[in-house]
Every structure is written in structure tokens, then in C-alpha cells.
């Protein structure tokens, strides 16, 4: 059994990570939620849609694509509300606690 000292960079979570958010999202020392893996905002939207619809294939239906595009466009045009957009050359989408909560509301209230 390993006796590991907790990483001082990772803080206690004030917002719970939902099951549809990638498991490698964590809160770092500058109070931002980020993904340990490189993932654009578009990829995050597709990932979430697949998680919500239990789609385990690498293919997305037209309905899935339209849902992800809808979420992506809202996030892209309102970064102060929904977090820091990550394009192809950025590491990942970043959230403050408030932005993550807003993002949860957007995802959960979009059919």
C-alpha cells in the first residue's frame, strides 16, 4: 500500500464534478477547473453529449452533433458566463466555480 502525501496543488472541491464531465477534470491552485488531458471545448461538448446519451461508439448522430453545436456556440459567445474556450491549440476548457455551475445548468436544461 502506498502512503502518498496529498498534492498541494489540488484543492478541496467547492463544486461537485458531475458524472458527464471527464474524470480528469480537477481544480488547480489558481481556482480554475481544468482537464489533465488536452481537450478542446468542442470535444468537451461531444464528450458530454455521448455521456448523457450513453453513446459508447466513436460516431455521433446528427441530433448529437446539433446538440453539441448549440452548447458550443452558447459557450463560445459567452465565455465570461461559461468558461474559457479552448480551441485546437489550447490545452483544455477552464472554469471557475461559478462558470462550471452555469455550464451544468446549460447542459442540464438543453434538450
Buried (B, 14 or more C-beta within 10 A) or exposed (E): EEEEEEEEEEEEEEBEBBEBBBEEBBBBEEEBBBBEEEBBBBBBBBBBBBBBBEBEEEEBEEEBEEBBBBBBEBBBEBBEBBBBBBEEEBEBBBBBBEBBBBBBEBBEEEE
